[in-house]
Amino acid sequence: MNRVRTVWERASLRSRVLLLAVALLAAGLSAFSLVAGNALRSYMEDRVDAQLRATAQVVALMPDNGASQKPPTGLGNFSTDILGNPVITNVDTDGTVESSIDSLAGTNRARDAQGPDLPRMDADEVAARNGRPFTVGSTKGDTRWRAIAVPRVSGTLLSGGSTSTSGSVIVSTSMAEVDSTVDRMWRIYESSGLALLALLAAIGWFAVRSGLRPLSRIEQTAAEIADGDLSRRVPELAGPKTELGRLTVALNGMFGQLETAFAARAESEARMGRFVADASHELRTPLAGIKGLTDLYRMGALADQEDIDATMSRIARESERLTRLVNDMLLLARLDERALKAMDGHAESGAPELDLAPTDLRTLAADALHDVRALDPTRAVTLTGPDGNGPPASAPALADEARLRQVVTNLVGNAITHTPSGTPIRIGVGTTGAYAVLEVADEGPGLPPEQSSRIFERFYRADTSRTRATGGSGLGLAIVQSLVTAHSGRVEVDSVPGQGAVFRVLLPRHADQHASTVPPESALRA
C-alpha cells in the first residue's frame, strides 16, 4: 500500500489526471453494463414467466392423457410458437411424477434425458406457490430451467358442468436462450467497452496534455526567471475570470515584485558600494592631511614656531571637517534606522529623537536671510511668499526647530556654494494648501534633469571635481531630504539649465499634522 502511495505521489499531474479519468470511465462503463445486463435479464425472464403462465393455463385445461404418456393433441405447435420447447410434467396429488413429456418431440422424455431437476411437489406445495414461476437446475449440465406449477383442471367446461382437480401440471422451459443472450451481451459490452475505454484514454491523453500545456508554459517561464531572466512574464493563457487567468495575473504580479525587489537590491548594493567608496575617500582625505602634517612635525621639518602654529591650525581644521563628516554620516544612519522601523510599524511616523514643537517657518526664513547677507554681502536677498508670490506669510508646522535650522543652513550653503558670487537668492515662506512651505531659490546656472534626479543622493556632486570648494562632502542635501522625511514632509527641486534652481521644503501644517505624509503634486502648484 505504501509503495502504491509512493508511486502515486511521484507520478506527474498529467498521469494522475489521466489515470483518474480512465478509472472513472471504467467504473462508469462497468456500472452501465451491470445495470443494462441485469435489466435485459430481468426483461427476458419476465417474458418467459408470462409465456409460462399462458402455456400452463392451456395445459391445465386439456384432457389428461394419463397412461398414454403422449402430449395433448396440438400442444406441440402451440408450445413451440409460444414458449419454444417446454417440458410438461404431470404429478399426482402426493407429488408422484406421472409423466414428463417433451412437447416438441411429442413423446415422453427418457429418464436420463436432460431436463429440469424438479423438486417433489404435492398438491399443498403447488397451492403454496400460487402459480408463481421458480427457477431450478438441470438434471445434466448447468443449464437453468424456469418452471411453473398449477393444478390440473378436469370436468366439462363447455357444457357448464362442474370442474375438479386431479393432480398438477408443471411446465418448464430452458433458460439457455436467455442466458446465451445475456452472455453475448456481456461479451459485446466487454469488447466494445475495452475498445471505447482505450479510445477515450487516448483522446484523454491528448486532451489532458493540451489542457495542462498552460502549466508547462508557466513552468518554463518560472525556470527562465530562475535562470536570471527577471523580465519574463507568463503569457495570457485564458480569460481573466478563469482559474488559469487569475493564476496568470497573480504569478505575473509576483514576478513583477521579484524583478522590482531584485532591481532594488542591485541598486542598493551599487549605491552602498558607491557610498562606501565615497565615504572612504571623504574620510581618507582629512586623515591623510592630518597624518602628513603630524609626520612633518615628528620629523622636525617645522623649524620655527610660525610654521608649527600654521600646521596645528590646518590639523584643527581637518579634524573639524572630519568630525562634521562623521557626525553627518552618523545622523544619516540614525535617520535611516528610524525610517526603516517606521516602515515596519515598530515606530511612529517621524524619528523619535526629534524634539517636535509648534514652529513657524517664517522665523527660520528670516534667520536664513541674515545668514546669506553675512556669508556673501554682495548678493541681493529677498523674502517672499511661496513661488515668489506676495509677501512672506506664516507657515506653522510641528517640527524640531534645531533640525530644521540645519536643513535651511544646508540649502542656503548649497545655493551660495554652487552659484557665482553676487547671484540673487530668494527665500520664500508661507502655506500651500495643507502644507507649510519654505523655499530657497537662486538664479544660478541651474541643473539638467539627470542631475536634478540625483541631487539628493549621498556623496553625489553635480560638480564631479573633488575640491572642497566646489564639491563639498556631498552629504548636505542628503541630510536635508532625510530630516524633512523624518518630519513627514517632502523636499523637491525645480531647476532649468540657465534659469536657476528652487529647493522647496513642504511640511504638514500644524493643524493638519495627521494628514498624508506625501503631498500631492497639485499642492505644489496651487
C-alpha positions as CSV (number, residue, x, y, z in Angstrom):
1,M,0.0,0.0,0.0
2,N,2.8,2.3,0.9
3,R,4.6,1.5,-2.4
4,V,1.4,2.3,-4.4
5,R,1.1,5.6,-2.4
6,T,4.7,6.5,-3.2
7,V,4.3,5.7,-6.9
8,W,1.1,7.9,-6.9
9,E,2.8,10.8,-5.2
10,R,5.7,10.6,-7.6
11,A,3.5,10.5,-10.7
12,S,3.1,13.7,-12.7
13,L,-0.1,15.6,-12.6
14,R,-0.8,14.6,-16.2
15,S,-0.6,10.9,-15.3
16,R,-2.7,11.4,-12.2
17,V,-5.5,13.2,-14.1
18,L,-5.4,10.6,-16.9
19,L,-5.4,7.6,-14.5
20,L,-8.2,9.1,-12.5
21,A,-10.2,9.9,-15.7
22,V,-9.7,6.3,-17.0
23,A,-10.6,4.8,-13.7
24,L,-13.8,6.8,-13.6
25,L,-14.7,5.9,-17.2
26,A,-14.1,2.2,-16.4
27,A,-16.2,2.4,-13.3
28,G,-19.0,4.2,-15.3
29,L,-18.9,1.7,-18.1
30,S,-18.9,-1.2,-15.7
31,A,-21.8,0.2,-13.8
32,F,-23.7,0.8,-17.0
33,S,-23.0,-2.7,-18.3
34,L,-24.2,-4.2,-15.0
35,V,-27.4,-2.2,-14.9
36,A,-28.1,-2.9,-18.6
37,G,-27.3,-6.6,-18.3
38,N,-29.5,-7.1,-15.2
39,A,-32.3,-5.1,-16.9
40,L,-32.1,-7.3,-20.0
41,R,-32.0,-10.5,-18.0
42,S,-35.0,-9.3,-15.9
43,Y,-36.9,-8.3,-19.0
44,M,-36.3,-11.6,-20.7
45,E,-37.2,-13.6,-17.6
46,D,-40.4,-11.6,-17.3
47,R,-41.3,-12.6,-20.8
48,V,-40.6,-16.2,-20.1
49,D,-42.7,-16.1,-17.0
50,A,-45.6,-14.6,-18.9
51,Q,-45.3,-17.3,-21.6
52,L,-45.1,-20.0,-18.9
53,R,-48.3,-18.8,-17.3
54,A,-50.1,-18.8,-20.6
55,T,-48.9,-22.3,-21.5
56,A,-49.6,-23.6,-18.0
57,Q,-53.2,-22.3,-18.2
58,V,-53.8,-24.0,-21.5
59,V,-52.1,-27.3,-20.5
60,A,-54.1,-27.4,-17.2
61,L,-57.4,-27.3,-19.2
62,M,-56.5,-30.0,-21.7
63,P,-57.6,-33.6,-21.1
64,D,-55.2,-35.8,-19.1
65,N,-53.7,-38.5,-21.4
66,G,-52.5,-40.3,-18.4
67,A,-51.0,-43.7,-19.2
68,S,-50.6,-43.0,-22.9
69,Q,-47.8,-40.7,-22.0
70,K,-48.4,-38.6,-25.0
71,P,-48.8,-34.8,-25.1
72,P,-52.2,-33.3,-25.7
73,T,-53.2,-33.0,-29.3
74,G,-51.9,-29.8,-30.9
75,L,-49.7,-28.9,-28.0
76,G,-46.5,-29.3,-30.0
77,N,-47.2,-26.4,-32.4
78,F,-48.6,-24.3,-29.6
79,S,-45.7,-24.7,-27.2
80,T,-43.2,-24.2,-30.0
81,D,-44.8,-20.9,-31.2
82,I,-45.4,-19.6,-27.7
83,L,-42.6,-20.9,-25.5
84,G,-40.1,-22.8,-27.5
85,N,-39.8,-26.3,-26.3
86,P,-41.3,-26.7,-22.8
87,V,-41.3,-29.9,-20.7
88,I,-44.7,-30.8,-19.3
89,T,-44.6,-32.8,-16.1
90,N,-47.8,-34.4,-14.7
91,V,-47.7,-35.1,-11.0
92,D,-50.2,-36.8,-8.7
93,T,-51.7,-35.1,-5.6
94,D,-49.0,-36.6,-3.5
95,G,-46.2,-35.3,-5.8
96,T,-45.5,-38.5,-7.7
97,V,-44.5,-37.9,-11.3
98,E,-47.0,-39.5,-13.6
99,S,-45.3,-38.4,-16.9
100,S,-42.8,-36.0,-18.3
101,I,-43.4,-35.0,-21.9
102,D,-41.1,-33.2,-24.3
103,S,-43.7,-31.1,-26.2
104,L,-41.5,-30.6,-29.2
105,A,-40.8,-34.3,-29.7
106,G,-44.3,-35.2,-28.9
107,T,-43.2,-38.2,-26.8
108,N,-42.5,-39.0,-23.2
109,R,-39.0,-37.9,-22.1
110,A,-36.5,-40.6,-21.3
111,R,-35.5,-40.7,-17.7
112,D,-31.8,-40.0,-18.4
113,A,-32.6,-37.1,-20.9
114,Q,-31.6,-33.5,-20.0
115,G,-34.4,-31.7,-18.3
116,P,-35.4,-29.7,-15.2
117,D,-34.4,-31.0,-11.8
118,L,-37.8,-30.5,-10.2
119,P,-38.4,-30.9,-6.5
120,R,-41.2,-33.2,-5.2
121,M,-44.3,-31.1,-5.3
122,D,-47.6,-32.4,-3.8
123,A,-50.9,-30.6,-4.0
124,D,-50.1,-28.4,-0.9
125,E,-46.8,-27.3,-2.3
126,V,-48.4,-26.4,-5.6
127,A,-51.1,-24.4,-3.9
128,A,-48.4,-22.7,-1.8
129,R,-46.6,-21.5,-4.8
130,N,-49.8,-20.0,-6.1
131,G,-48.8,-20.1,-9.8
132,R,-45.5,-18.2,-9.2
133,P,-42.7,-19.2,-11.6
134,F,-39.5,-20.5,-10.0
135,T,-36.0,-21.5,-11.1
136,V,-34.5,-24.9,-10.8
137,G,-31.3,-26.6,-12.0
138,S,-30.8,-29.2,-14.7
139,T,-30.5,-32.9,-14.5
140,K,-27.4,-32.7,-16.7
141,G,-25.1,-29.8,-17.1
142,D,-25.5,-26.3,-15.5
143,T,-28.5,-25.1,-17.6
144,R,-31.1,-23.2,-15.6
145,W,-34.8,-24.0,-16.0
146,R,-37.7,-21.8,-15.4
147,A,-40.9,-23.7,-14.2
148,I,-44.4,-23.0,-13.0
149,A,-46.8,-25.5,-11.2
150,V,-50.6,-25.2,-11.5
151,P,-53.4,-27.6,-10.5
152,R,-54.8,-29.7,-13.4
153,V,-58.5,-29.0,-14.1
154,S,-60.9,-31.8,-15.2
155,G,-64.6,-31.8,-16.0
156,T,-66.9,-30.4,-18.6
157,L,-66.3,-26.6,-19.0
158,L,-68.1,-26.0,-22.3
159,S,-71.4,-27.6,-21.2
160,G,-71.4,-25.8,-18.0
161,G,-70.6,-28.9,-16.0
162,S,-68.7,-29.0,-12.7
163,T,-64.9,-29.0,-12.5
164,S,-62.4,-30.7,-10.2
165,T,-58.7,-31.0,-9.8
166,S,-56.7,-34.2,-10.2
167,G,-53.0,-33.6,-9.6
168,S,-50.9,-30.9,-11.0
169,V,-49.1,-29.8,-14.1
170,I,-45.6,-28.4,-14.1
171,V,-44.5,-26.6,-17.2
172,S,-40.7,-26.0,-17.5
173,T,-38.6,-24.3,-20.1
174,S,-34.9,-23.9,-20.5
175,M,-33.2,-20.6,-19.8
176,A,-30.4,-21.4,-22.1
177,E,-31.5,-18.9,-24.7
178,V,-31.9,-16.2,-22.1
179,D,-28.5,-16.9,-20.6
180,S,-26.9,-17.1,-24.0
181,T,-28.4,-13.8,-25.0
182,V,-27.2,-12.1,-21.8
183,D,-23.8,-13.7,-22.0
184,R,-23.5,-12.5,-25.6
185,M,-24.4,-9.0,-24.4
186,W,-21.7,-9.2,-21.7
187,R,-19.1,-10.2,-24.3
188,I,-20.2,-7.3,-26.6
189,Y,-20.1,-4.9,-23.6
190,E,-16.6,-6.2,-22.7
191,S,-15.1,-5.9,-26.1
192,S,-16.7,-2.7,-27.1
193,G,-16.2,-1.3,-23.6
194,L,-12.5,-2.0,-23.7
195,A,-12.2,-0.6,-27.1
196,L,-14.1,2.5,-26.1
197,L,-12.0,2.9,-22.9
198,A,-8.8,2.6,-24.9
199,L,-10.1,5.2,-27.4
200,L,-11.2,7.6,-24.6
201,A,-7.9,7.1,-22.8
202,A,-6.0,8.1,-26.0
203,I,-8.3,11.1,-26.5
204,G,-8.0,11.9,-22.8
205,W,-4.2,11.9,-23.1
206,F,-4.2,14.5,-25.8
207,A,-6.9,16.5,-24.0
208,V,-5.1,16.5,-20.7
209,R,-1.8,17.3,-22.5
210,S,-3.5,20.2,-24.2
211,G,-5.3,21.3,-21.0
212,L,-2.0,21.3,-19.0
213,R,0.0,23.0,-21.6
214,P,-0.5,26.4,-20.0
215,L,1.0,24.9,-16.8
216,S,4.0,23.8,-18.8
217,R,4.3,27.4,-20.1
218,I,4.2,28.7,-16.6
219,E,6.8,26.1,-15.6
220,Q,9.0,27.2,-18.5
221,T,8.6,30.9,-17.6
222,A,9.5,30.2,-13.9
223,A,12.6,28.3,-15.0
224,E,13.7,31.1,-17.2
225,I,13.2,33.6,-14.3
226,A,15.1,31.2,-12.0
227,D,18.0,31.3,-14.6
228,G,18.1,35.1,-14.3
229,D,15.8,36.5,-16.9
230,L,13.6,38.5,-14.5
231,S,11.8,40.3,-17.3
232,R,10.0,37.2,-18.4
233,R,6.2,37.0,-17.8
234,V,3.6,34.3,-18.2
235,P,1.6,35.0,-21.4
236,E,-2.1,35.4,-21.2
237,L,-3.4,31.8,-21.5
238,A,-7.0,32.2,-20.6
239,G,-9.7,34.8,-19.7
240,P,-9.1,36.9,-16.6
241,K,-12.1,35.4,-14.8
242,T,-11.0,31.8,-15.2
243,E,-8.8,30.0,-12.6
244,L,-5.9,29.9,-15.0
245,G,-6.4,33.6,-15.9
246,R,-6.4,34.6,-12.2
247,L,-3.3,32.4,-11.6
248,T,-1.5,34.1,-14.5
249,V,-2.3,37.5,-13.1
250,A,-1.1,36.5,-9.7
251,L,2.1,35.0,-11.0
252,N,2.9,37.9,-13.2
253,G,2.3,40.2,-10.2
254,M,4.6,38.1,-8.1
255,F,7.3,38.0,-10.9
256,G,7.0,41.8,-11.2
257,Q,7.6,42.2,-7.5
258,L,10.5,39.9,-7.7
259,E,12.0,41.9,-10.5
260,T,11.4,45.1,-8.6
261,A,12.9,43.7,-5.5
262,F,16.0,42.3,-7.2
263,A,16.4,45.6,-9.1
264,A,16.1,47.5,-5.8
265,R,18.6,45.2,-4.2
266,A,21.0,45.6,-7.0
267,E,20.6,49.3,-6.9
268,S,21.0,49.3,-3.1
269,E,24.2,47.2,-3.4
270,A,25.5,49.6,-6.1
271,R,24.5,52.6,-4.0
272,M,26.1,51.0,-0.9
273,G,29.3,50.3,-2.9
274,R,29.4,54.0,-4.1
275,F,28.7,55.1,-0.6
276,V,31.5,53.0,0.9
277,A,33.9,54.2,-1.8
278,D,32.9,57.9,-1.4
279,A,32.9,57.7,2.4
280,S,36.3,56.1,2.3
281,H,37.6,58.9,0.1
282,E,36.0,61.6,2.2
283,L,37.4,60.1,5.4
284,R,40.8,59.4,3.9
285,T,41.3,63.0,2.7
286,P,41.3,64.7,6.1
287,L,43.0,61.7,7.7
288,A,45.8,61.8,5.1
289,G,46.2,65.5,5.6
290,I,46.4,65.1,9.4
291,K,48.9,62.2,9.1
292,G,51.1,64.2,6.7
293,L,51.2,67.2,8.9
294,T,52.0,65.2,12.0
295,D,54.7,63.3,10.2
296,L,56.3,66.6,9.2
297,Y,56.2,67.8,12.8
298,R,57.6,64.5,14.1
299,M,60.5,64.6,11.6
300,G,61.4,68.1,12.6
301,A,60.6,69.7,9.3
302,L,58.8,72.6,11.0
303,A,61.7,74.8,12.1
304,D,60.1,77.9,13.5
305,Q,57.0,78.5,15.7
306,E,55.1,80.2,12.9
307,D,55.2,77.0,10.8
308,I,54.2,74.9,13.8
309,D,51.2,77.2,14.5
310,A,50.1,77.1,10.9
311,T,50.4,73.3,10.8
312,M,48.4,73.0,14.0
313,S,45.7,75.2,12.6
314,R,45.4,73.1,9.5
315,I,45.3,69.9,11.6
316,A,42.5,71.5,13.7
317,R,40.6,72.4,10.5
318,E,40.9,68.9,9.0
319,S,39.9,67.4,12.4
320,E,36.8,69.7,12.5
321,R,35.9,68.7,8.9
322,L,36.4,65.0,9.7
323,T,34.2,65.4,12.8
324,R,31.5,67.1,10.8
325,L,31.7,64.4,8.2
326,V,31.4,61.6,10.7
327,N,28.6,63.4,12.5
328,D,26.7,63.8,9.2
329,M,27.1,60.1,8.4
330,L,26.0,59.1,11.9
331,L,23.0,61.3,11.6
332,L,22.0,59.8,8.2
333,A,22.5,56.3,9.6
334,R,20.2,57.0,12.6
335,L,17.6,58.6,10.4
336,D,17.7,55.6,8.1
337,E,17.3,53.2,11.0
338,R,14.3,55.2,12.3
339,A,12.7,55.3,8.8
340,L,13.0,51.5,8.5
341,K,11.4,51.0,11.8
342,A,8.6,53.3,10.9
343,M,8.0,51.4,7.7
344,D,7.9,48.1,9.6
345,G,5.4,49.6,12.1
346,H,7.8,49.5,15.0
347,A,7.9,53.2,15.4
348,E,5.5,56.2,14.8
349,S,5.9,58.4,11.8
350,G,9.0,60.6,12.2
351,A,12.2,59.9,14.1
352,P,11.7,59.6,17.9
353,E,14.8,61.7,18.6
354,L,13.2,64.8,17.1
355,D,12.1,67.4,19.6
356,L,8.8,68.3,18.0
357,A,7.2,71.6,18.9
358,P,5.0,74.2,17.2
359,T,7.3,76.2,14.9
360,D,6.8,79.0,12.4
361,L,8.9,78.5,9.3
362,R,8.8,82.2,8.8
363,T,11.3,82.7,11.7
364,L,13.7,80.3,10.0
365,A,13.3,82.1,6.7
366,A,14.1,85.4,8.4
367,D,17.2,84.0,10.0
368,A,18.3,82.5,6.7
369,L,18.0,85.9,5.1
370,H,20.6,87.3,7.7
371,D,22.8,84.2,7.1
372,V,23.1,84.9,3.4
373,R,23.9,88.5,3.9
374,A,26.6,87.6,6.5
375,L,28.1,84.9,4.2
376,D,28.1,87.0,1.0
377,P,27.2,90.7,1.3
378,T,27.4,91.1,-2.4
379,R,24.2,89.0,-3.0
380,A,20.8,90.5,-3.3
381,V,18.4,88.5,-1.0
382,T,14.6,88.8,-0.9
383,L,12.0,87.3,1.4
384,T,8.7,86.4,-0.4
385,G,5.8,84.1,-0.3
386,P,5.9,80.7,-2.0
387,D,6.8,80.8,-5.7
388,G,7.7,84.5,-5.2
389,N,4.0,85.5,-4.9
390,G,3.3,88.2,-2.4
391,P,4.9,88.9,0.9
392,P,6.1,86.1,3.3
393,A,3.4,84.5,5.4
394,S,3.1,82.4,8.5
395,A,3.9,78.7,8.0
396,P,3.0,76.8,11.2
397,A,4.4,73.3,11.5
398,L,5.1,70.8,14.2
399,A,8.9,70.4,13.9
400,D,12.3,70.2,15.6
401,E,13.5,73.8,15.2
402,A,17.1,72.9,15.6
403,R,17.0,70.2,12.9
404,L,15.1,72.5,10.5
405,R,17.7,75.2,11.0
406,Q,20.2,72.6,9.8
407,V,18.0,72.0,6.8
408,V,17.8,75.7,6.0
409,T,21.5,76.2,6.6
410,N,22.4,73.3,4.2
411,L,20.1,74.8,1.5
412,V,21.5,78.3,1.9
413,G,25.1,76.9,1.9
414,N,24.3,74.9,-1.3
415,A,22.9,78.0,-3.0
416,I,26.0,80.1,-2.1
417,T,28.5,77.4,-3.0
418,H,27.1,76.4,-6.4
419,T,26.3,79.9,-7.8
420,P,28.6,82.7,-8.8
421,S,29.2,85.4,-6.3
422,G,26.6,88.2,-6.4
423,T,23.9,85.8,-7.8
424,P,20.5,86.9,-6.3
425,I,18.8,84.5,-3.8
426,R,15.1,84.4,-2.9
427,I,13.7,82.8,0.3
428,G,10.0,82.0,0.2
429,V,7.8,81.0,3.1
430,G,4.1,80.5,3.5
431,T,1.5,77.9,3.1
432,T,0.3,76.0,0.1
433,G,-2.9,74.0,0.7
434,A,-2.4,71.9,3.7
435,Y,1.4,72.3,3.8
436,A,3.8,74.8,5.3
437,V,6.4,75.7,2.6
438,L,9.9,77.1,2.8
439,E,11.9,77.7,-0.4
440,V,15.5,78.7,-1.3
441,A,15.7,79.8,-4.9
442,D,18.7,81.1,-6.8
443,E,19.3,82.5,-10.3
444,G,22.4,80.4,-11.0
445,P,23.3,78.1,-13.8
446,G,20.7,75.5,-12.8
447,L,20.7,71.8,-13.1
448,P,20.0,69.5,-16.0
449,P,17.3,66.8,-15.4
450,E,19.8,63.9,-14.9
451,Q,21.5,65.9,-12.1
452,S,18.2,67.0,-10.6
453,S,17.1,63.4,-10.2
454,R,20.2,62.5,-8.3
455,I,20.9,65.7,-6.4
456,F,19.7,64.2,-3.0
457,E,21.9,61.1,-3.3
458,R,24.7,60.7,-0.7
459,F,28.1,61.9,-1.8
460,Y,26.7,62.9,-5.2
461,R,28.1,66.1,-6.6
462,A,26.8,68.0,-9.6
463,D,30.4,69.2,-10.0
464,T,32.4,66.0,-10.4
465,S,35.6,67.5,-9.1
466,R,36.6,66.5,-5.6
467,T,37.7,70.0,-4.5
468,R,36.2,71.0,-1.2
469,A,35.4,74.5,-2.6
470,T,33.1,73.3,-5.3
471,G,32.3,69.7,-4.4
472,G,31.8,69.7,-0.6
473,S,31.2,66.3,1.0
474,G,28.1,65.5,-0.9
475,L,26.0,64.9,2.2
476,G,24.3,68.2,2.7
477,L,21.3,67.7,0.5
478,A,21.0,64.0,1.6
479,I,20.7,65.2,5.2
480,V,18.1,67.8,4.1
481,Q,16.0,65.0,2.5
482,S,16.3,62.7,5.5
483,L,15.5,65.3,8.0
484,V,12.5,66.6,6.1
485,T,11.3,63.0,5.6
486,A,11.7,62.4,9.3
487,H,9.2,65.4,9.8
488,S,6.7,63.6,7.5
489,G,7.5,66.1,4.8
490,R,8.9,66.3,1.4
491,V,11.7,68.2,-0.4
492,E,11.9,68.8,-4.1
493,V,14.0,70.7,-6.6
494,D,12.7,72.6,-9.7
495,S,15.6,73.6,-12.0
496,V,16.0,74.6,-15.6
497,P,19.5,74.9,-17.0
498,G,20.5,78.6,-17.2
499,Q,17.4,79.7,-15.1
500,G,18.5,78.7,-11.6
501,A,17.1,76.2,-9.1
502,V,14.3,76.2,-6.4
503,F,14.6,73.9,-3.5
504,R,11.2,73.5,-1.8
505,V,10.5,72.0,1.7
506,L,6.9,71.1,2.4
507,L,5.8,70.1,5.9
508,P,2.3,69.3,7.1
509,R,0.7,72.3,8.7
510,H,0.4,72.2,12.4
511,A,-3.4,71.9,12.2
512,D,-3.1,69.2,9.6
513,Q,-0.3,67.2,11.2
514,H,-2.1,63.9,10.7
515,A,-2.7,64.4,7.0
516,S,-1.0,62.4,4.3
517,T,2.8,62.5,4.6
518,V,3.3,62.7,0.9
519,P,2.0,66.0,-0.6
520,P,0.2,65.7,-3.9
521,E,1.8,67.2,-7.0
522,S,-1.2,69.6,-7.3
523,A,-0.4,71.0,-3.9
524,L,3.0,72.2,-5.2
525,R,1.4,74.3,-7.9
526,A,-1.6,75.6,-6.0
